[in-house]
Amino acid sequence: MNKAENQFKIAELIALHLTGGLNEDQEAFLNKWISSNERNADLFNRITDAASLAEALQELQEIDTESGLANVKQRIAEERIIQYRPVVKLWRRIAAAASILLFLSAGGYFIWHKNETTTTSFIAKNDILPGGNKAILTLANGKKISLTDAKNGQIAQQSGVQVNKTNNGQLVYIVNSASGPAVSNGKTAEVAYNTIETPRGGQYQVVLPDGSKVWLNAASSITYPLVFNKNDRTVKISGEAYFEVIHHAEAPFKVETKTQTIEDVGTHFDVNAYNDEPAIKTTLLEGVVKVNGVTLKPGQQAISTNNNAIKVADADLEATIAWKNAMFRFDSEKLGTIMRQVARWYDVEVTYEDESLKDKSFGAVTTRFANASQLLHKLELTGVAKFRIEGKKIIVTENTK
């Protein structure tokens, strides 16, 4: 693939990403491109910013255009998306238009050249890089393997099960023997377990021995059998995980957290079970799950606190799984909740000069692969709070202007 083809491929993937149309291979390709260097991450972040898009379109007015670019500009003007309005529903059209515009011109980079020097200078002096694919795998025998450092290919062999690391940051289990636990002398052998843990500033994907897929967010873990029992598939998690479960009618898939047991019959769902969050939330995207016996419909969320009582509410699905799609998406979210996510992903400490700021509501949309300064800048645009970075600490202050 030559340079021009690659640019248009990235443009297409960015548009698909923001409209929810990426398949797994496309998502992996785009994430690899974003995380390959700071310039790509910065560019992606700017593409998804409506205010920056408006500025870019204004600059394009001063440039002689040929047929393709002129037609795109006309379509955007007709759809009235050049004016910045902080409405989430507009982001899909904005992102698609921005990506097309960006890569039709000057190799995709001239639009942002005007601000490049200032941005680079700030990052070099005082900024924090985003997280990435980092995790530790603990085998059944207690051996620990850094998935961050391990080479692609087979990294372990356990009881007839091969463990492979792929080139797109995924761990895949391949069962070479018959399914079900090993049997010795007519008795069922002790079940062996593996655990994957992501640090603060880490994330990882795993394909479990039954083919089910799991995405782990930062500071999370999942423990699972090396080979699932024929009648039961139970895993335990802490932190946050997104599941795409393979259906087996005779062996329901179960997820255990501190206060919830989620039973699935073939579906997509997200579980947020961080210890520093006030509640554990299970959100159903498609299919059917039961949470402590309560059945959820797609679009619903089961919320429980330490008393194990379940409350069912409608969920903001885009915001819930934004992390899995490499995005931050906050819609009238309390700053305290936002900054807990920021602290986990950027592996930083957050302090407040005024604790009441935690209850202020904010909105923002940006890539998770942007440096911390870019997200904080978006939050500052609300005029409610200001942020400064000191080493690995983010300090939140009231905006007195």
C-alpha positions in Angstrom: 0.0 0.0 0.0 1.5 3.3 -1.1 1.4 6.5 1.0 -1.7 8.0 -0.7 -3.6 4.7 -0.4 -2.7 4.5 3.2 -3.9 8.0 3.9 -7.3 7.4 2.3 -7.6 4.1 4.2 -7.0 5.9 7.5 -9.6 8.6 6.5 -12.2 5.9 5.8 -11.5 4.1 9.1 -11.7 7.3 11.1 -15.2 8.0 9.6 -16.3 4.4 10.2 -14.9 4.5 13.8 -17.0 7.6 14.7 -20.1 6.2 13.0 -19.8 2.8 14.8 -19.1 0.8 11.6 -15.6 -0.6 12.3 -15.1 -4.4 12.3 -12.4 -5.8 14.6 -9.6 -5.9 12.1 -10.3 -2.3 11.0 -10.4 -1.2 14.7 -7.1 -2.9 15.4 -5.5 -1.2 12.3 -6.7 2.2 13.2 -5.7 1.9 16.9 -2.2 0.8 15.8 -1.9 3.8 13.5 -3.1 6.2 16.3 -0.7 4.8 18.9 2.3 4.6 16.6 3.4 8.2 17.3 2.2 11.4 19.0 1.5 13.2 15.7 -1.0 10.6 14.6 -2.7 10.7 18.0 -2.9 14.5 17.9 -4.2 14.5 14.4 -6.9 12.0 15.2 -8.0 14.1 18.2 -8.2 17.3 16.2 -10.3 15.5 13.5 -12.9 14.7 16.1 -13.1 18.2 17.5 -15.9 20.3 16.0 -14.4 23.6 16.8 -11.1 22.7 15.1 -13.1 21.5 12.1 -14.8 24.8 11.8 -11.4 26.5 11.9 -10.1 24.1 9.3 -13.0 24.8 6.9 -12.4 28.5 7.3 -8.8 28.1 6.3 -9.8 26.0 3.3 -11.8 28.9 2.0 -8.6 30.7 1.2 -7.1 27.8 -0.8 -7.8 27.1 -4.5 -9.8 23.9 -4.7 -10.3 21.3 -7.4 -13.6 19.4 -8.0 -13.4 16.8 -5.3 -12.6 19.2 -2.4 -15.1 21.8 -3.6 -17.9 19.2 -3.7 -17.1 18.0 -0.2 -17.1 21.6 1.2 -20.4 22.3 -0.5 -22.0 19.2 1.0 -20.8 20.1 4.5 -22.1 23.6 4.1 -25.5 22.3 3.0 -25.7 20.0 6.0 -24.9 22.9 8.3 -22.2 21.1 10.3 -19.6 23.8 10.2 -21.1 25.6 13.1 -19.9 24.3 16.5 -22.8 23.0 18.6 -22.0 20.6 21.5 -24.7 18.1 20.6 -23.5 14.5 20.7 -25.7 13.4 17.7 -23.8 15.8 15.4 -20.4 14.1 16.0 -20.9 11.3 13.6 -21.5 13.6 10.6 -18.7 15.9 11.8 -16.2 13.2 12.1 -17.0 11.7 8.7 -16.8 15.1 7.0 -13.6 16.0 8.8 -11.8 12.8 7.9 -12.7 13.2 4.2 -11.6 16.9 4.1 -8.4 16.2 6.0 -7.1 13.5 3.7 -8.1 15.3 0.4 -5.6 18.0 1.1 -1.8 18.2 1.4 -1.3 14.7 2.6 -3.7 15.2 5.4 -1.5 17.5 7.6 -1.6 21.1 6.4 -4.8 22.0 8.2 -3.2 21.7 11.6 0.2 23.1 10.7 -0.6 26.5 12.1 -0.9 25.2 15.7 1.8 22.5 15.5 4.7 24.4 17.0 2.7 25.6 20.0 1.2 22.2 20.7 4.5 20.4 20.4 6.3 22.8 22.7 3.6 22.4 25.4 3.7 18.6 25.1 7.5 18.5 25.4 7.5 20.6 28.6 4.4 19.5 30.5 2.2 16.6 29.3 1.3 13.0 30.0 1.2 10.3 27.3 -1.9 8.0 27.0 -2.0 4.4 28.0 -1.7 1.4 25.7 -1.7 -2.4 25.4 -0.1 -3.5 28.7 -0.9 -6.5 30.8 0.5 -9.3 32.9 -0.6 -12.9 32.3 -0.4 -15.3 35.3 -0.4 -18.9 34.2 -1.8 -21.8 36.2 1.6 -22.7 37.6 2.1 -19.2 38.9 4.5 -18.0 36.2 4.0 -14.4 35.2 4.4 -13.2 31.6 4.5 -9.5 30.6 2.3 -9.3 27.5 3.8 -5.8 26.9 7.2 -7.3 26.3 6.4 -10.8 25.0 7.0 -11.4 21.3 4.1 -12.2 19.0 3.3 -15.9 18.5 3.1 -18.7 21.0 4.0 -17.6 24.5 2.8 -20.6 26.5 1.5 -24.2 26.3 -0.7 -25.5 29.2 -2.5 -28.9 29.4 -3.1 -29.1 25.6 -4.0 -25.4 25.3 -1.8 -23.1 23.3 -1.6 -19.4 24.2 -0.7 -17.0 21.4 -0.1 -13.2 21.3 -1.2 -11.6 18.1 0.3 -8.6 16.3 -2.8 -6.4 17.1 -2.4 -6.7 20.9 -4.6 -9.7 21.6 -4.2 -12.9 23.6 -5.8 -16.0 22.0 -6.3 -19.4 23.5 -6.4 -22.4 21.2 -7.7 -25.6 22.7 -5.9 -28.6 21.1 -7.5 -31.3 23.2 -11.1 -32.2 23.7 -13.2 -29.6 25.5 -13.9 -30.0 29.2 -11.5 -30.4 32.1 -8.8 -33.1 31.9 -9.7 -36.5 33.3 -7.2 -38.7 35.1 -8.0 -42.3 36.4 -11.7 -41.6 36.0 -11.7 -38.5 38.2 -11.9 -34.9 37.1 -8.6 -33.2 37.4 -8.3 -29.9 39.3 -9.4 -27.0 37.2 -6.4 -24.7 36.2 -6.9 -20.9 36.0 -5.2 -18.1 34.2 -5.4 -14.4 35.1 -4.8 -11.3 33.0 -4.2 -8.0 34.8 -3.9 -4.6 33.2 -2.1 -1.8 35.1 -3.2 1.8 35.4 -2.4 3.1 31.9 -3.0 -0.3 30.3 -5.7 -2.2 28.3 -5.8 -5.6 26.6 -8.0 -8.0 24.6 -8.3 -11.8 25.1 -10.1 -14.6 23.2 -11.0 -17.1 25.9 -10.7 -20.9 25.4 -14.4 -21.1 24.4 -14.0 -18.3 21.7 -15.7 -15.5 23.7 -13.9 -12.2 23.4 -13.1 -9.8 26.3 -11.7 -6.3 26.3 -10.1 -5.2 29.6 -9.9 -1.5 30.6 -7.2 0.0 32.6 -6.5 -1.3 36.2 -8.7 -4.4 35.6 -8.3 -8.2 35.8 -10.1 -11.3 34.7 -9.6 -14.9 36.0 -10.9 -17.8 33.9 -10.4 -21.6 33.6 -7.8 -22.8 31.2 -10.5 -25.1 29.7 -14.2 -24.5 30.5 -16.4 -27.1 32.1 -19.0 -28.6 29.7 -21.8 -27.4 31.9 -20.5 -24.1 33.3 -18.4 -21.1 32.1 -17.6 -18.8 35.0 -15.1 -16.0 35.1 -14.3 -13.4 37.7 -13.4 -9.8 37.0 -12.4 -6.6 38.8 -12.3 -3.2 37.1 -14.0 -2.9 33.7 -14.5 -5.5 30.9 -16.5 -5.7 27.7 -17.7 -9.1 26.7 -18.8 -10.7 23.4 -19.9 -14.1 24.4 -20.2 -17.2 22.3 -23.5 -18.9 22.9 -23.6 -22.5 24.3 -27.1 -23.4 25.5 -25.9 -26.2 27.8 -23.2 -24.1 29.4 -24.3 -20.5 30.3 -21.5 -17.9 30.6 -21.3 -16.2 34.0 -19.3 -13.2 35.2 -18.8 -12.7 38.9 -18.0 -9.4 40.5 -18.1 -8.2 44.1 -21.9 -7.6 44.2 -23.1 -9.0 40.9 -23.4 -12.4 39.1 -24.1 -11.8 35.4 -25.5 -14.8 33.5 -25.4 -14.5 29.7 -26.9 -16.6 26.9 -24.9 -15.2 24.0 -24.6 -11.4 24.0 -22.6 -8.2 24.2 -22.3 -6.4 27.5 -20.1 -4.2 29.6 -19.3 -4.6 33.3 -17.9 -1.7 35.3 -16.8 -3.0 38.7 -14.1 -0.7 39.9 -13.6 -0.6 43.7 -13.3 3.2 43.7 -16.7 3.7 41.9 -19.9 4.1 44.0 -21.7 1.3 42.2 -21.2 -1.7 39.9 -22.9 -1.4 36.5 -23.7 -4.0 33.9 -24.9 -2.6 30.6 -26.5 -4.8 27.9 -25.9 -3.9 24.3 -27.5 -6.9 22.6 -28.8 -10.3 23.5 -30.0 -11.3 27.0 -28.4 -11.2 30.5 -29.6 -11.8 34.0 -28.0 -9.8 36.8 -28.6 -11.4 40.2 -31.7 -12.9 38.6 -33.0 -9.7 37.1 -33.3 -9.8 33.3 -32.0 -6.9 31.2 -33.2 -5.8 27.8 -30.7 -4.2 25.3 -30.0 -0.6 26.2 -30.6 -1.2 30.0 -28.1 -1.1 32.8 -28.2 -3.0 36.1 -26.8 -0.9 39.0 -25.9 -2.3 42.4 -24.1 -1.0 45.5 -22.8 -3.0 48.5 -26.3 -4.1 49.6 -26.6 -6.1 46.3 -29.9 -4.6 45.5 -30.4 -4.2 41.7 -31.7 -1.0 40.1 -32.5 -1.1 36.4 -32.1 2.1 34.3 -31.7 3.1 30.7 -28.1 3.4 29.6 -26.1 5.8 27.4 -24.5 3.0 25.3 -22.1 5.3 23.4 -20.7 6.7 26.6 -20.6 3.2 28.3 -18.4 1.6 25.6 -16.5 4.6 24.4 -13.4 3.3 26.2 -13.6 0.0 24.2 -13.7 2.1 21.0 -10.6 4.1 22.0 -12.6 7.2 23.0 -13.5 9.4 25.9 -17.2 10.4 25.7 -18.7 12.4 28.5 -22.2 13.8 28.4 -23.1 15.9 31.4 -20.8 13.7 33.6 -19.6 14.8 37.0 -16.0 15.9 37.0 -15.1 13.4 39.8 -16.3 10.5 37.6 -14.4 11.9 34.6 -11.2 12.4 36.5 -11.2 8.8 38.0 -11.2 7.6 34.4 -8.4 10.0 33.5 -6.4 8.9 36.5 -6.6 5.2 35.5 -5.9 5.7 31.9 -3.0 8.2 32.2 -1.7 6.6 35.5 -1.8 9.9 37.3 -2.9 11.3 40.7 -5.7 13.9 40.6 -6.1 16.5 43.3 -8.7 19.3 43.8 -8.1 22.6 45.3 -11.8 22.8 45.9 -13.6 19.4 46.5 -16.9 20.9 45.3 -15.6 20.8 41.8 -16.1 17.1 41.7 -19.8 17.6 41.4 -19.7 20.0 38.4 -21.0 18.5 35.2 -18.9 18.4 32.0 -19.1 17.2 28.5 -16.3 16.2 26.1 -15.5 13.8 23.2 -11.9 12.9 22.3 -9.7 9.9 21.4 -8.2 8.1 24.4 -4.9 8.1 22.4 -4.5 11.9 22.8 -2.1 13.3 25.4 -3.7 14.4 28.7 -3.4 18.1 27.8 -5.8 17.8 24.9 -8.5 16.2 27.0 -8.0 18.8 29.8 -8.1 21.6 27.2 -11.6 20.4 26.1 -12.8 20.4 29.7 -11.4 23.9 30.3 -13.6 25.2 27.4 -16.6 24.9 29.7 -15.2 27.7 31.8 -15.9 25.9 35.0 -12.5 24.6 36.0 -8.8 24.9 35.1 -6.2 22.1 35.1 -2.4 22.1 35.4 0.0 19.2 35.1 2.9 18.8 37.5 4.8 15.6 36.8 2.4 12.7 37.2 -0.2 14.8 39.0 -3.2 16.8 37.6 -4.3 19.6 39.8 -7.9 20.9 39.4 -8.7 24.5 40.3 -11.7 26.7 40.0 -11.8 29.0 37.0 -12.0 32.5 38.5 -12.1 34.4 35.3 
